[in-house]
Amino acid sequence: MRVAHVTEVSAGGVRRLVADFAADQVRRGLDVHVVGEASLAELPGMHHAWQGSRRRPAAAALDWARLHLLLRDLAPDVVHLHSFFAGAFARTRPVRPPYAVVYQPHSWAFDAVDSERARGVIAGFERWAGRRTDLVATNCADEISEAQTNGIDTRAQPLGVPIDLDYFVPPGPGERALLRARLGIADGAALVCMGRVARQKGYDILVAEWERQPVPGAALYLVGAGSTDGLAALAPRQWGRTIVGVGSTDDPRAWLQAADLLLLPSRYEGQSVAVSEALACGLPVVAFEVNGARAAICDDGDPAGAVVAAGNASALLAEAQRRLDDPELLVAESKRARFRAERDNVAGTVFDRVVGAYEAALAVRRSRGARP
């Protein structure tokens, strides 16, 4: 089977998932191709250079044409589209393509806008593009429910988030103290946010609330690429004191093993890879109610943290404070965190689902024939 992964995203959780999917599929003997920016050349499989994003509106027609020429020449059996722009560029052919189309939104694009008009336009496009999609693959079941609420009724399958449970592990005895020293974490509790500095991640919501009511005896570490100038302006008293903009890291595991809690103040998610990695490291999570959060952290008993109403940073910090004030709760949730990761994030199981999704998409395409 020849598989082409197409993405406009070159960083963060989407990149990690594409890399993991491609690596597993190469091991299985599939003919794997990755279509995207130059930095993706280091991923497993054969790389094909392509750009297509909101940062290149003037080049949209050229990017569209290049992608379709590339896919025509590549002649894949399955095209796995990752995120909105890859999905938009690849699903606007005038006729049905000769390959199966799997679209994975990694959070729906209509969640990224505030305007109801814009939301409606994007949801309408997704409904239309869904008729040109053989299968929608999602990180979690919440994404499918959200699609159905917005009238997107394409056949869909949740995949889950694959985590290397041999790499993301709880720290050993004495290891946490050594990590904190190496990372420069001050005495006291360390609350970590993991992810690029972007509107989606909601750091502005959290930082503004922390400026109003910082958690006593704790520091907030923002770990991820991107400019923090705007965030610093929201917290003139706490920035550089109890709020630290760490920047990008090549070792996210070290931060997850060194922290006391992971905070997820995202405005929207598909399902956070950082949350799953944190749970695997035995790190409890307090999160906004976004796609996948409740299922990952606290559904079905044995909670490993808490989920609060989206946007309610005061409640988020109150739940964090409750755990820091109750060491026994924190220890219990740490054990449950690892349990939940071992239950939900076994990489092999997720990879099997991905290949199963391809087979289902191929079956859908065969049932449709070559009708436009």
N, C-alpha and C positions, 0 to 999 in steps of 0.2 A: 504493500500500500504506500503510495506517495502522498505525503502530508505537507501542506504549506501553512506555516504559522505567519499571519500578517498582523503587524502592530505598528502604530505610530508612537507607542510609549517605549522609552528606552531606560527607565529607572523605576525603582520602587517595587511594590508587590506584584504588579503585572509582569515586569521583567523577570522576577524570580519564578513566577509560575510558568511563564513561557520557557525559561531555562530548564525547569524541572520536567515539564512535559516533554520537551525536545530530548533531553538526556535519556529519559525512560524509553521513548520511542526509538531512539537510536539503538539502545540495548536490545530492544525487541526485534531489531532487524528491519524496521520501517525505513523508508527513504524520506528523510526529514529535511525540510527547507525552511529557513527563517527569513522573512521579508521585512526589512525595516532599516532603521538608521545604522550608520557605520559601526557604532559601539556594540551592536548586537552580533558582530562578526565573531566574537569570542564565544558565543553560545554554541552548543552542540548542533550538528547538522550543517548543511551548506547555506551560506549567507548570500542574500541578494539585496543590494542597496536600493532603498526606496524611502521617500519622505512623503508625509501627508498629514498636515495638522492645522489647527486654527492659527498657528504662527505663520502660515504660508498662504493666506487667502488669494493673493495674486497669482499663485502657481497652482491653484486647485485643479483647473482643467488639465494642465500638463501632468500633475501628479496622478489624476484619475486615469489618463490615457496610459501613462507608464505602467501603472499597476495592472491594468487589463492586458497590456501587451506582454508583461512579464508572466502573468498567470496563463495566458494563452500558450506561450512558449514552454512554460514549465509543465503544463498538462497534469496537474495533480489529480488524485482521486478525491481528496478532501481538502478544503480550504478552511482553516480554523482562524476566524477573525477575532482579534482581541481589542476591545474598547471601541468607542463610538466612531472615530474617524476612519479606522480601518473598516468597520462595519458599514459606514456610509459610502465610502469610495467603492468598496467591492460589491455592494448589493444594488448598485444603480446601473447595471448593465441593461441595455434595451431588451435583451432576450435572456431566458434562463441559461445559466452557464452549464458547461458539460461536466461539472464536478459537484460533489455534495458541499453544501455551505453550512458550517457550524459557526454561530455567532455567540461570543461570550462578552457581555457588556462590561463586566468588572465594575458594576454600579451603573445604573441607568443615567443617561446624560440629562434627562429632564430634572433630575435631582440637583444638578449643578447650577441651576438658574433660579432666581427669585421671582421673576415675572411669570404670572399665571399664563399670560399670552404665549411667552416663549416656551413654557412647559407644555402647553397644548400643542404648539407647532411641532416640538420634538417628539412628543408622544404620538402625534398623528403620523410623523415620518416613520417611527418605529412600527406602528401598525401596518403601514404600507410595505415597509421593508421586510416585515415578518412573513409576508406572502412570497418573498423571494429567498426565504431561509428554510433550510431543511430541518434544523434543530437549533434551539437556543440552549446553550450550556451556561449554567450559573454557578457561582461559588456557594450559594446557599438557597434553601427553599424560600426564604423571605423575598428574594429577587423575583422568583416566579410569581408569588402572590402579588407583588407590586405590579408586575407586568399585566397580570389578569385584571387588576383594578383599573389599569389604564387601557384596557381593551386590546392588549397584545396577546393573541390566543395561539401563537405558534407553539408547536410541540416543544416541550422544554424538559431539561433534566438537570438536577443539582449534582455537582461533582464533589464538593468539599474542598478543603485546603490541605495539600500534602505537606507534611513537615518531616524533616529528618530527625527522628526521635533518638537517634544515636549521637547526634551533634548538639541539638538543643536539649540540654539536660539540666536538672537542678545542680547548683554548685556543690562541690564536695566540702567536707569539714575544713574550715579555715580558708577556703578558696575565696569566699565572698569578701572577706576583709582585705585580702591581697588585691582583688580586682578593684575595690573601692579606692585603695591607695594608688593603684596604677592609673585609674581614670580621673583622679583628682576630686573624688566625691568627698565633700566635707562631712564632719561629724553630724549625726542626726539622720532623720529619715530621708530617703531619696525617692522621689516620685518622678517617673520617667514617661515622656511621650515619645513615641517612635514613628517617624514618617517625615516626608518632605514638608517643608514650610509652604503651605498652599492653603487657599481658602477652604478646600474640602476638609482639611484636617482640623479646622476649628480652633487653632491655637489662639487666635485673637479673642475668642469668647472666653477661653480659660485664663489667659494672661490678664485680661481686664478684670475678671473676678478675683484672681489671685492678688492683684494690686489692692483691691478693696478689702479682702480678708484672707491673707496668707495663712497657710496651715502652720500652726506654731511648731517650731523645732524641726521643720522640714524644708527641703529645697526642691524646686521643680527644674528638671533637666529636659530640654527640648533637643532631641537627637534626630537630625535629618538635614538634608541639603536645602539651601535656599536662603535668601536674605531675611534677616530678622530685624531690620531697621524699623519697620512699621510696628512690630511687636514691642520693641524697646520703648517706642513712644507711648505705648499704652500703659506702661508700668514704670514711670520715672523713679519711683522710690524703691521698687523691688528688683528691677532689672540689674543684673550683675551682683546682687546680694543674695536673694533667695530664688531668683529665676536665672538660669544659665542657658544661653544659646550655644549648644555644643557644636552644631554643624554636622556635616556628614561623617559617617564612620564606616570603616571596613570590617568592624567587629561588633555587629549589633548584639550578638550573644553575650558579650561581656557586660554590656549595659543591662540586659535583662537579668543576668545572674547577680549583678551587684545591687539592683534596685529593691525597694520594699514593695512598690506597687507600680503597675502600668496604668496610666490614665488614657482614655480614648475619648476626646471631645469632638469627634468628627461630625460634620454636618450631614454627611451621607457616606455610605460604604457599599461595596459589593458584599464581601466579608473580609474583615481585616486580617491580613497575613500576620501582622505584628501581634495581634491578640493571640493567635494560635501558637506562635513562637514563644510568647511569654508564658502561656499555660504549660507548654512543654518544658520550660525552664523552672516550673513550679512557682511562677510569679502570679499572684492574684491580680485581677483587672477590675477597674471601675470605669464604666463606659456609658456614653449616651445611647439611647435606644435607636440604633441604626441597624440596617440589614445584617443579620447573622450574629449580632451581639448577644441577644438573649439565649439563643440556642447554644452558642459557644460557652457562655459563662455560667448560666444559672438554670436553664430549663431542665426538667426531668430530675430535679433534686441534686444533692451534692454540689451546691453553688461554690464557685471559685472567685467570688467577688460580687459585684452588684451592677445593675443596669438602671439608669435614671432617665427621666424624660429628656428628649433631645433638646439641647440648648440651655438646660438648667445647670449652669456651672456651679451655682451655690449648692445644689443637691449633690453634684459630683464631688465637690470638695468635702461636704459633710460626710459622705460615705467613706471617703479616704481617711478623714479624721477618725471616724468610728473604728476603723481597722488599726490605725496606728495606736489608738488608745486601748486596744484589746489584743495583746500579743498572742493570746491563745487562739483567737479567731483567725488571726493572720497565719499562724502555723497550720491550723486545720485547713484553711482555704488553699494554702500552698500545696498540701498533699492532694487535695481535690483537683487542683489545677493540673497536676501531672496525670492524674487518673483520667480527667476529661480529654486531655490530649491523646493519651494512649487509646481511648475509646473512639475518638472522632477523627483523628488526623493521621492515621496510618497511611504512609505514602503509597504503598503498593495497592491498597484498596482504591484510593483516588485515581491512580494511574489506570487501573483496570476499568474504572467508570469512564475515563476519557476515551479509551479505545472502544468501549461499548457504545459511547455516544457517536463515534465515527461510524460504527457499523449500523447503528440505528438511522443516522442521517443518510447513509448510502441506500438503506432499504427504502426510506421515504422517497429519495430521488428516483430509485428504480420504479416505485409505484406510480410516480408522476410521469415517468417517461421523459421525453424531451420537449414537452409542450411549453411554449413561451409563457 
